[in-house]
């Protein structure tokens, strides 16, 4: 279920923005949100809530890919993810240099 939700969010963002850079930013935002939220879940213990969130909240986009696929499909999707993150890094560095 978590994989479907993340995929739907990314597809909606890509369709809504219709530009490569906005799609890349949306993937990066979702992944960063999952990683930060997962860190908070693991370090801030709330009875009942923490166990529920640990059970149903994915750690990151690669963890969702590994959970629902295997073999060549997993490798292909992870490489797509790495390429998207490399493009995100490029856009981030470019924006940082332009602000200078």
Secondary structure as the mmCIF struct_conf table of DSSP 4:
data_model
#
loop_
_struct_conf.conf_type_id
_struct_conf.id
_struct_conf.beg_label_comp_id
_struct_conf.beg_label_asym_id
_struct_conf.beg_label_seq_id
_struct_conf.end_label_comp_id
_struct_conf.end_label_asym_id
_struct_conf.end_label_seq_id
HELX_RH_AL_P HELX_RH_AL_P1 UNK A 2 UNK A 17
BEND BEND1 UNK A 19 UNK A 19
HELX_RH_AL_P HELX_RH_AL_P2 UNK A 20 UNK A 43
BEND BEND2 UNK A 44 UNK A 44
TURN_TY1_P TURN_TY1_P1 UNK A 47 UNK A 48
HELX_RH_AL_P HELX_RH_AL_P3 UNK A 49 UNK A 56
BEND BEND3 UNK A 57 UNK A 57
BEND BEND4 UNK A 59 UNK A 59
HELX_RH_AL_P HELX_RH_AL_P4 UNK A 61 UNK A 68
TURN_TY1_P TURN_TY1_P2 UNK A 71 UNK A 71
HELX_RH_AL_P HELX_RH_AL_P5 UNK A 72 UNK A 99
#
